[in-house]
Amino acid sequence: MNGLVLLIISVVVLVCGYIFYGRWLCKQWGVGENDKPTPAHTMEDGIDYVPAKAPILMGHHFSSIAGAGPITGPIGAAGFGWLACTLWILIGGIFFGGVHDFGALFASVRHGGKSIGEIISANMSKRAKMLFIIFSYLTLILVVAAFASIVAGTFGATFDESGAVNYAASESNARVAMVSLLFILIAIVFGFLVYRRNAPMGVASVVGVVAIVAIIAIGMNFHPIYLSANTWMWICGAYIAIASVTPVWILLQPRDYLSSFLLYAMLALAVVAVFLAHPSLDSMPAVNTFVVTNPDTGAGNPIFPVLFTTIACGAISGFHSLVSSGTTSKQLDKETDAKPIAYGGMLLECVLAILTLCAVAYAMSWNAAHPDATLSGATAIFGGGLAHMIDDSIPGTYNILYTLLVLTYSAFCLTSLDTATRLARFMFQEFWLDGSKGETPENVTGYKKVLSNPYVATIITVVLGVLLGLNGYGQIWALFGSANQLLAALGLLAVATWLGNVGKNNKMFLIPMGFMLVVTIASLIINTMNQITAISKGGVSWGPYAQVVIGILLVVLAVILAIEGIGTIARQKKAV
């Protein structure tokens, strides 16, 4: 299969899905029909609730939901075959992920910008809300730990046995770190000019893009900061702690908007690479029902359910519902912006996942032809694969292209990192407050006053995330795919119950919700059995034990919430 042909077919399918299925969803749900101002206007507080123009909010939303997922997912699932991955990306994106993201954003807007947890409380039960928030918060802590580690890893220097910096091996990381630091500074300046000096968006955008080019040039030639990955972890912790409580107009909105130009440039580079190289996907099978033999059990990972938990962000991801209902809904200028931002953002992520498949195929061919210089690891496979595609046609471009692609990959992760921290802070605060009684951090007293304080919630979140990142989050990372997809199933369930309660069509949620619940429970059972087998052989660390306990708890959680949600939907049908 020619990668260019696959890309063109995929883009056509996704565009048709956006136009026709997206339009149908808007009609079924009544998006924009009440013409009421959004929570960004009615609850504007200058910190979290701040209306943003559609291009700026699209930059925030897309940067936040993308993260490393649409890159690492297809790379990890490539062994299942290019056709299997492509079908899940396209079908999942249009009928699962797009519906999930769009529905979560729309439901949150109609609930005053509240999170999925509050939607569950209002439409199912307070017990379901508490269970959901605990689960979501712990999942976000794992996201903070993982993304902080990824960012620190792309910034951190390499040291030799004597403890001295290996400057040759560390130069690329130092460049990325320098550009990233400068990027934060220009984002703050951009936000000040747009929101406090009312600079025209067009002019500010042009200046911002020029500034991005300038800081990249500076960072490529001046990068004196060589610190260890552990040091960068604590620096990242300090940064996300500040970013979590800083008004969104100062950093979140402008930084993510400017980041989006890097991300769009990366997509453009990837498209150019595929057009130039016409990569063949023959280096991987079309469909492979089993892949990667488990060293503990000797069994291969089955395509069902593993494919559907490995490719998450490129098809459907529970993290997206937290972004949609956590930060995006508080900045949505008008309801009609929800479709291009949420549904369109998900389908754009599908394009990135398809481009990643092409990069994987090319990297596999490159590795076969260059066994002494193989590309390994997600960053090298994605960045190296795309850079080699262009370099083979335009020699001498590899180093700068690779650095730019790694920088963009890091920007994805950094954006998702501070968004996840802000979301975790929201979740932590909501846990202690009863929304049905109108409780807020300002009007409660006692321990609720302390624990719902945004600074307290942020400090607890950051410390937990950084400590987990420094002390082996990888021991339980295998659970993240299942946990994330359980989050997606619960997000679908929450929106479906709300739509049913307000008399809107929710049938488009039922099949995706049921499928993701089955996928999640099956995946958790398989992983738990594998970990028990590993434990029985002895010589394991704490990770397998933790995975068994957490896996069982997640299955119980899934069953409890599914029973509550399905019972709610059944009662709605009887009442009709």
C-alpha positions as CSV (number, residue, x, y, z in Angstrom):
1,M,0.0,0.0,0.0
2,N,1.3,3.4,-0.9
3,G,1.3,5.8,2.0
4,L,0.3,8.8,-0.1
5,V,-2.8,7.0,-1.4
6,L,-3.7,5.9,2.2
7,L,-3.3,9.5,3.4
8,I,-5.5,11.0,0.6
9,I,-8.2,8.4,1.1
10,S,-8.2,8.9,4.9
11,V,-8.4,12.7,4.6
12,V,-11.4,12.4,2.2
13,V,-13.2,10.1,4.6
14,L,-12.5,12.3,7.6
15,V,-13.7,15.5,5.8
16,C,-16.9,13.7,4.7
17,G,-17.4,12.6,8.3
18,Y,-16.9,16.2,9.6
19,I,-19.3,17.7,7.1
20,F,-22.2,15.1,7.1
21,Y,-22.0,13.3,10.5
22,G,-21.0,16.4,12.3
23,R,-23.9,18.4,10.8
24,W,-26.3,15.6,11.8
25,L,-25.0,15.6,15.4
26,C,-25.5,19.4,15.7
27,K,-29.1,19.0,14.5
28,Q,-29.9,16.1,16.8
29,W,-28.5,17.9,19.9
30,G,-29.7,21.4,19.1
31,V,-26.3,23.0,19.1
32,G,-26.7,26.7,19.0
33,E,-30.5,26.6,19.0
34,N,-31.0,28.6,22.2
35,D,-28.5,31.4,21.2
36,K,-27.7,31.9,24.9
37,P,-24.2,33.2,26.0
38,T,-21.8,30.5,27.0
39,P,-20.4,30.1,30.5
40,A,-17.2,31.9,29.3
41,H,-19.4,35.0,29.2
42,T,-21.9,34.4,32.0
43,M,-19.3,33.2,34.5
44,E,-16.3,35.2,33.3
45,D,-13.8,35.5,36.2
46,G,-10.6,36.4,34.4
47,I,-8.8,33.2,35.5
48,D,-10.5,30.1,34.3
49,Y,-13.6,31.4,32.6
50,V,-12.4,33.7,29.8
51,P,-13.9,33.7,26.3
52,A,-11.5,33.0,23.5
53,K,-11.8,33.4,19.8
54,A,-12.2,30.2,17.9
55,P,-8.6,30.0,16.4
56,I,-7.1,30.6,19.9
57,L,-9.3,28.0,21.6
58,M,-8.7,25.5,18.7
59,G,-5.0,25.9,19.4
60,H,-5.4,25.2,23.1
61,H,-7.8,22.3,22.6
62,F,-5.9,20.6,19.8
63,S,-2.5,21.0,21.6
64,S,-3.9,19.6,24.8
65,I,-5.7,16.6,23.4
66,A,-2.9,15.6,21.1
67,G,-0.1,15.2,23.5
68,A,2.1,12.2,22.6
69,G,-0.9,9.9,22.1
70,P,-1.6,10.1,18.3
71,I,2.2,9.4,17.8
72,T,3.0,6.7,20.4
73,G,-0.4,4.9,19.9
74,P,0.1,4.0,16.2
75,I,3.8,3.3,16.8
76,G,2.8,0.8,19.5
77,A,0.0,-0.7,17.5
78,A,1.8,-0.9,14.1
79,G,2.5,-4.6,14.6
80,F,-1.3,-5.3,14.3
81,G,-1.1,-4.1,10.7
82,W,-1.6,-0.9,8.8
83,L,-5.1,-1.8,7.7
84,A,-6.3,-2.7,11.2
85,C,-4.9,0.5,12.6
86,T,-6.3,2.6,9.8
87,L,-9.8,1.2,10.1
88,W,-9.9,1.9,13.8
89,I,-8.5,5.4,13.4
90,L,-11.1,6.3,10.8
91,I,-14.1,4.6,12.3
92,G,-13.1,5.4,15.8
93,G,-12.4,9.0,15.0
94,I,-15.7,9.7,13.2
95,F,-18.2,7.6,15.2
96,F,-16.5,7.2,18.6
97,G,-13.9,9.9,19.4
98,G,-15.5,12.8,17.6
99,V,-18.9,12.1,19.2
100,H,-17.2,11.7,22.6
101,D,-15.2,15.0,22.5
102,F,-18.0,17.0,20.9
103,G,-20.6,15.6,23.3
104,A,-18.5,16.2,26.4
105,L,-17.9,19.9,25.4
106,F,-21.5,20.5,24.5
107,A,-22.8,18.9,27.7
108,S,-20.3,20.9,29.9
109,V,-21.3,24.2,28.2
110,R,-25.0,23.4,29.0
111,H,-23.9,22.7,32.6
112,G,-22.2,26.0,33.3
113,G,-18.7,24.8,32.2
114,K,-18.7,22.0,34.8
115,S,-16.8,18.8,34.5
116,I,-18.0,15.4,33.5
117,G,-18.1,14.6,37.2
118,E,-20.7,17.2,37.8
119,I,-22.7,16.1,34.8
120,I,-22.7,12.5,36.2
121,S,-23.8,13.9,39.6
122,A,-26.7,15.8,38.1
123,N,-27.9,13.0,35.8
124,M,-27.0,9.8,37.6
125,S,-26.0,10.1,41.3
126,K,-23.6,11.8,43.7
127,R,-22.0,8.4,44.4
128,A,-21.2,7.9,40.7
129,K,-19.7,11.4,40.7
130,M,-17.4,10.7,43.6
131,L,-16.2,7.4,42.0
132,F,-15.7,9.1,38.7
133,I,-13.7,12.0,40.2
134,I,-11.4,9.7,42.2
135,F,-10.7,7.6,39.1
136,S,-10.2,10.6,36.9
137,Y,-7.9,12.4,39.4
138,L,-5.7,9.3,39.8
139,T,-5.5,8.9,36.0
140,L,-4.5,12.6,35.6
141,I,-1.8,12.1,38.2
142,L,-0.4,9.3,36.0
143,V,-0.6,11.6,32.9
144,V,1.2,14.3,34.8
145,A,3.9,11.8,35.8
146,A,4.3,10.4,32.3
147,F,4.3,13.7,30.4
148,A,6.6,15.4,32.9
149,S,9.0,12.5,32.4
150,I,8.7,12.7,28.6
151,V,9.4,16.5,28.6
152,A,12.3,16.1,31.1
153,G,13.7,13.4,28.9
154,T,13.6,15.6,25.8
155,F,15.3,18.4,27.8
156,G,17.8,16.4,29.9
157,A,21.5,16.2,29.1
158,T,23.4,12.9,28.8
159,F,26.3,12.3,31.2
160,D,29.3,10.0,30.9
161,E,30.6,7.6,33.6
162,S,32.6,10.4,35.3
163,G,29.5,12.6,35.6
164,A,30.6,15.1,33.0
165,V,28.1,16.3,30.4
166,N,28.4,14.6,27.0
167,Y,27.8,17.8,25.0
168,A,27.7,16.0,21.6
169,A,24.9,13.6,22.7
170,S,23.0,16.4,24.6
171,E,23.0,19.2,22.1
172,S,19.7,18.3,20.4
173,N,18.0,18.2,23.9
174,A,19.6,21.5,24.9
175,R,18.3,23.1,21.8
176,V,14.7,21.9,22.5
177,A,14.9,23.1,26.1
178,M,16.2,26.5,25.2
179,V,13.5,27.1,22.5
180,S,10.8,25.8,24.9
181,L,11.8,28.3,27.6
182,L,11.9,31.2,25.1
183,F,8.5,30.0,23.8
184,I,6.9,30.6,27.2
185,L,8.3,34.1,27.3
186,I,6.9,35.1,23.9
187,A,3.6,33.5,24.8
188,I,3.3,35.8,27.9
189,V,4.1,38.8,25.8
190,F,1.6,37.8,23.1
191,G,-1.1,37.4,25.7
192,F,-0.4,40.8,27.2
193,L,-0.5,42.5,23.8
194,V,-3.7,40.8,22.7
195,Y,-5.7,40.9,25.9
196,R,-4.4,44.0,27.6
197,R,-3.3,46.2,24.7
198,N,-6.0,45.0,22.3
199,A,-3.5,44.3,19.5
200,P,-5.3,43.1,16.3
201,M,-5.2,39.3,16.2
202,G,-3.9,39.2,12.6
203,V,-1.0,41.5,13.3
204,A,-0.2,39.7,16.6
205,S,-0.3,36.3,14.9
206,V,2.2,37.4,12.3
207,V,4.5,38.9,14.9
208,G,4.1,35.7,17.0
209,V,5.1,33.5,14.1
210,V,8.1,35.6,13.3
211,A,9.0,35.4,17.0
212,I,8.8,31.6,16.9
213,V,11.1,31.5,13.9
214,A,13.5,33.9,15.8
215,I,13.6,31.8,19.0
216,I,14.1,28.6,17.0
217,A,17.1,30.3,15.3
218,I,18.4,31.5,18.7
219,G,17.9,28.1,20.4
220,M,19.6,26.2,17.5
221,N,22.7,28.4,18.0
222,F,22.7,29.3,21.7
223,H,21.8,26.6,24.2
224,P,23.9,26.8,27.3
225,I,21.6,25.0,29.7
226,Y,22.6,21.3,30.2
227,L,20.8,19.9,33.2
228,S,19.9,16.3,34.2
229,A,16.4,14.9,33.5
230,N,15.7,14.8,37.2
231,T,16.4,18.5,37.6
232,W,14.2,19.2,34.7
233,M,11.4,17.2,36.3
234,W,11.4,19.6,39.3
235,I,11.6,22.6,37.0
236,C,8.6,21.2,35.1
237,G,6.8,20.7,38.4
238,A,7.4,24.4,39.3
239,Y,6.2,25.5,35.9
240,I,3.0,23.5,35.9
241,A,2.2,24.6,39.4
242,I,2.3,28.2,38.3
243,A,0.5,27.5,35.0
244,S,-2.3,25.7,36.8
245,V,-3.4,28.8,38.7
246,T,-2.3,31.6,36.4
247,P,-5.2,33.3,34.5
248,V,-5.7,31.5,31.2
249,W,-5.2,34.8,29.2
250,I,-1.6,35.2,30.5
251,L,-0.2,31.8,29.5
252,L,-2.6,29.0,28.6
253,Q,-4.5,30.7,25.7
254,P,-1.5,32.5,24.1
255,R,1.0,29.6,24.6
256,D,-1.4,27.0,23.2
257,Y,-2.4,29.3,20.3
258,L,1.2,29.9,19.3
259,S,2.0,26.2,19.9
260,S,-0.7,25.4,17.3
261,F,1.4,27.0,14.6
262,L,4.2,24.6,15.5
263,L,1.8,21.7,15.4
264,Y,0.3,22.8,12.1
265,A,3.8,23.2,10.7
266,M,4.6,19.7,11.8
267,L,1.5,18.4,10.1
268,A,2.5,20.2,6.9
269,L,6.0,18.9,7.1
270,A,4.7,15.4,7.6
271,V,2.3,15.7,4.5
272,V,5.2,17.1,2.4
273,A,7.4,14.1,3.6
274,V,4.7,11.6,2.5
275,F,4.2,13.4,-0.8
276,L,8.0,13.3,-1.5
277,A,8.7,9.8,-0.3
278,H,5.5,7.9,-1.2
279,P,6.4,5.5,1.7
280,S,5.3,1.9,1.2
281,L,3.4,0.2,4.0
282,D,4.5,-3.2,2.9
283,S,7.0,-3.3,5.7
284,M,4.2,-4.1,8.0
285,P,1.3,-6.6,7.6
286,A,-2.2,-5.5,6.6
287,V,-3.8,-7.3,9.6
288,N,-2.1,-9.3,12.3
289,T,-4.4,-10.8,15.0
290,F,-1.6,-11.4,17.5
291,V,1.5,-9.3,18.2
292,V,4.4,-9.0,20.6
293,T,4.8,-12.1,22.7
294,N,4.5,-11.6,26.4
295,P,7.8,-12.9,28.0
296,D,6.0,-14.0,31.2
297,T,3.2,-16.0,29.6
298,G,4.5,-16.8,26.1
299,A,1.2,-15.6,24.6
300,G,0.8,-12.9,22.0
301,N,-1.2,-9.8,22.6
302,P,-4.5,-10.3,20.8
303,I,-5.8,-7.6,18.4
304,F,-9.0,-7.5,20.5
305,P,-8.9,-5.7,22.8
306,V,-5.3,-4.5,22.7
307,L,-5.5,-2.6,19.5
308,F,-8.3,-0.5,20.9
309,T,-6.5,0.5,24.1
310,T,-3.1,1.1,22.3
311,I,-4.5,3.5,19.7
312,A,-6.4,5.9,22.0
313,C,-5.8,9.6,21.1
314,G,-5.9,8.8,17.4
315,A,-9.4,7.3,17.7
316,I,-11.0,7.9,21.1
317,S,-9.5,8.9,24.4
318,G,-11.1,9.5,27.7
319,F,-8.5,12.3,28.5
320,H,-10.3,14.3,25.8
321,S,-13.5,14.5,27.7
322,L,-11.7,16.0,30.6
323,V,-10.1,18.6,28.4
324,S,-13.4,19.4,26.7
325,S,-15.3,19.7,29.9
326,G,-12.5,21.1,32.0
327,T,-10.8,23.9,30.2
328,T,-12.2,24.2,26.7
329,S,-15.9,24.6,27.9
330,K,-14.8,27.5,30.1
331,Q,-13.4,29.4,27.2
332,L,-15.9,28.7,24.4
333,D,-17.1,32.0,22.9
334,K,-20.3,30.6,21.3
335,E,-21.9,27.2,21.1
336,T,-21.5,26.9,17.3
337,D,-17.7,26.9,17.8
338,A,-18.0,23.5,19.6
339,K,-18.2,21.5,16.3
340,P,-15.0,22.8,14.6
341,I,-13.0,22.8,17.9
342,A,-14.1,19.5,19.5
343,Y,-15.3,17.3,16.5
344,G,-12.8,18.9,14.1
345,G,-10.0,18.7,16.5
346,M,-10.5,15.0,17.0
347,L,-10.5,14.3,13.2
348,L,-7.4,16.4,12.8
349,E,-5.8,14.2,15.4
350,C,-6.8,11.2,13.2
351,V,-4.8,12.7,10.3
352,L,-1.8,12.9,12.6
353,A,-2.2,9.3,13.5
354,I,-2.3,8.3,9.8
355,L,0.8,10.3,9.2
356,T,2.5,8.5,12.1
357,L,1.7,5.1,10.5
358,C,3.5,6.3,7.3
359,A,6.4,7.4,9.4
360,V,6.5,4.1,11.2
361,A,6.5,2.2,7.8
362,Y,9.4,4.4,6.5
363,A,11.4,4.0,9.8
364,M,11.0,0.2,9.6
365,S,12.4,0.2,6.0
366,W,15.2,2.6,7.1
367,N,16.1,0.3,10.0
368,A,16.2,-2.7,7.7
369,A,18.6,-0.9,5.3
370,H,20.7,0.7,8.1
371,P,21.1,-1.9,10.9
372,D,23.9,0.2,12.4
373,A,21.9,3.3,12.7
374,T,18.4,2.1,13.6
375,L,15.6,4.4,14.8
376,S,14.2,3.3,18.1
377,G,11.8,4.9,20.6
378,A,8.7,7.0,19.7
379,T,10.5,10.3,19.3
380,A,13.2,8.8,16.9
381,I,10.7,6.7,14.9
382,F,8.3,9.6,14.3
383,G,10.8,12.5,14.0
384,G,13.5,10.4,12.3
385,G,11.1,8.7,9.9
386,L,9.7,11.9,8.7
387,A,13.0,13.7,8.6
388,H,14.6,10.9,6.5
389,M,11.7,11.0,4.1
390,I,12.5,14.7,3.3
391,D,16.3,14.3,3.6
392,D,16.4,11.5,1.1
393,S,14.8,13.9,-1.5
394,I,16.5,17.1,-0.2
395,P,19.9,16.1,1.3
396,G,21.3,18.0,4.2
397,T,18.0,18.8,5.9
398,Y,17.9,15.9,8.4
399,N,19.4,17.5,11.5
400,I,17.3,20.7,11.5
401,L,14.1,18.8,10.6
402,Y,14.7,16.2,13.3
403,T,15.3,19.0,15.9
404,L,12.1,20.8,14.8
405,L,10.0,17.7,14.9
406,V,11.3,16.8,18.4
407,L,10.6,20.3,19.5
408,T,7.0,20.0,18.3
409,Y,6.6,16.6,19.9
410,S,7.9,18.2,23.2
411,A,5.4,21.1,22.7
412,F,2.6,18.6,22.4
413,C,3.6,17.0,25.7
414,L,4.3,20.3,27.6
415,T,0.8,21.6,26.6
416,S,-0.9,18.4,27.7
417,L,1.1,18.4,30.9
418,D,0.0,21.8,32.2
419,T,-3.6,21.2,30.9
420,A,-3.7,17.9,32.8
421,T,-2.4,19.7,35.9
422,R,-5.2,22.3,35.7
423,L,-7.8,19.6,35.1
424,A,-6.5,17.6,38.1
425,R,-6.8,20.8,40.2
426,F,-10.4,21.2,39.0
427,M,-11.2,17.6,39.9
428,F,-9.6,17.8,43.3
429,Q,-11.6,20.9,44.1
430,E,-14.9,19.5,42.8
431,F,-14.5,16.4,45.0
432,W,-15.0,18.4,48.1
433,L,-17.8,20.5,46.9
434,D,-21.5,19.7,46.4
435,G,-22.5,21.4,43.2
436,S,-26.2,20.7,43.8
437,K,-26.0,22.9,46.9
438,G,-24.1,25.7,45.0
439,E,-21.0,25.2,47.0
440,T,-17.9,27.0,45.8
441,P,-14.4,27.4,47.2
442,E,-15.4,30.9,48.3
443,N,-18.6,30.0,50.3
444,V,-17.6,26.8,52.1
445,T,-15.9,26.6,55.5
446,G,-13.7,24.3,57.5
447,Y,-11.7,21.5,55.8
448,K,-13.6,22.0,52.6
449,K,-12.3,25.6,52.5
450,V,-8.8,24.4,52.7
451,L,-8.9,21.4,50.4
452,S,-10.9,23.2,47.7
453,N,-8.4,26.0,47.6
454,P,-6.8,26.1,44.1
455,Y,-3.3,26.6,45.5
456,V,-3.6,23.6,47.9
457,A,-5.1,21.5,45.2
458,T,-2.3,22.4,42.8
459,I,0.5,21.7,45.2
460,I,-0.9,18.3,46.1
461,T,-1.3,17.4,42.4
462,V,2.1,18.6,41.3
463,V,4.0,16.9,44.2
464,L,2.1,13.6,43.6
465,G,2.8,13.7,39.9
466,V,6.5,14.6,40.1
467,L,7.2,12.0,42.8
468,L,5.5,9.3,40.8
469,G,7.4,10.4,37.7
470,L,10.7,10.2,39.5
471,N,9.9,6.8,41.2
472,G,8.8,4.5,38.5
473,Y,5.4,5.4,37.0
474,G,6.4,2.9,34.4
475,Q,5.6,0.1,36.9
476,I,1.9,0.8,36.4
477,W,1.9,2.5,33.0
478,A,0.6,-0.7,31.4
479,L,-2.8,0.1,33.0
480,F,-3.0,3.6,31.5
481,G,-4.4,2.5,28.1
482,S,-7.3,0.6,29.8
483,A,-7.9,3.3,32.4
484,N,-8.0,6.0,29.7
485,Q,-10.5,4.0,27.6
486,L,-12.6,3.3,30.6
487,L,-12.6,7.1,31.1
488,A,-13.9,7.4,27.5
489,A,-16.6,4.8,28.1
490,L,-17.8,6.7,31.2
491,G,-17.6,10.0,29.3
492,L,-19.9,8.6,26.7
493,L,-22.2,7.2,29.4
494,A,-22.4,10.6,31.1
495,V,-23.3,12.5,28.0
496,A,-25.8,9.8,26.9
497,T,-27.7,10.0,30.3
498,W,-27.8,13.8,30.1
499,L,-29.1,13.9,26.5
500,G,-31.8,11.4,27.5
501,N,-32.8,13.5,30.5
502,V,-33.3,16.6,28.3
503,G,-35.2,14.7,25.7
504,K,-32.5,14.6,23.0
505,N,-31.4,11.7,20.8
506,N,-28.6,9.8,22.5
507,K,-28.6,6.7,20.4
508,M,-25.3,7.6,18.7
509,F,-23.6,7.1,22.1
510,L,-24.9,3.6,22.9
511,I,-22.8,1.4,20.6
512,P,-19.5,3.3,21.2
513,M,-20.2,3.3,25.0
514,G,-21.0,-0.5,25.0
515,F,-18.0,-1.3,22.8
516,M,-15.5,0.7,25.0
517,L,-16.9,-0.9,28.2
518,V,-16.3,-4.4,26.7
519,V,-12.9,-3.4,25.4
520,T,-11.9,-1.9,28.8
521,I,-13.1,-4.8,31.0
522,A,-11.5,-7.4,28.6
523,S,-8.2,-5.6,28.5
524,L,-8.1,-5.2,32.3
525,I,-8.9,-8.9,32.8
526,I,-6.2,-10.0,30.4
527,N,-3.6,-7.7,32.0
528,T,-4.6,-8.8,35.5
529,M,-4.2,-12.4,34.5
530,N,-0.8,-11.7,33.0
531,Q,0.4,-10.0,36.1
532,I,-0.8,-12.8,38.3
533,T,1.2,-15.2,36.1
534,A,4.3,-13.1,36.5
535,I,3.8,-12.9,40.3
536,S,3.5,-16.7,40.5
537,K,6.9,-17.1,38.9
538,G,8.5,-14.8,41.6
539,G,11.2,-12.2,41.4
540,V,8.9,-9.3,40.5
541,S,8.9,-5.7,41.9
542,W,5.9,-3.9,43.3
543,G,4.5,-3.1,39.9
544,P,2.7,-6.3,39.1
545,Y,1.1,-6.4,42.6
546,A,-0.1,-2.8,42.1
547,Q,-1.5,-3.6,38.6
548,V,-3.5,-6.6,40.0
549,V,-5.1,-4.5,42.7
550,I,-5.8,-1.5,40.6
551,G,-7.0,-3.6,37.7
552,I,-9.6,-5.4,39.9
553,L,-10.7,-2.1,41.3
554,L,-11.1,-0.6,37.8
555,V,-13.3,-3.5,36.7
556,V,-15.5,-3.1,39.8
557,L,-15.7,0.6,39.1
558,A,-16.6,0.0,35.4
559,V,-19.4,-2.4,36.4
560,I,-20.9,-0.2,39.1
561,L,-21.0,2.9,36.9
562,A,-22.2,0.9,33.9
563,I,-25.1,-0.5,36.0
564,E,-26.0,3.0,37.2
565,G,-25.8,4.6,33.8
566,I,-27.6,1.8,32.0
567,G,-30.3,1.9,34.6
568,T,-30.7,5.6,34.1
569,I,-31.0,5.2,30.4
570,A,-33.5,2.3,30.8
571,R,-35.7,4.4,33.0
572,Q,-35.6,7.3,30.5
573,K,-36.8,4.9,27.8
574,K,-39.7,3.7,30.0
575,A,-40.7,7.3,30.7
576,V,-41.0,8.1,26.9
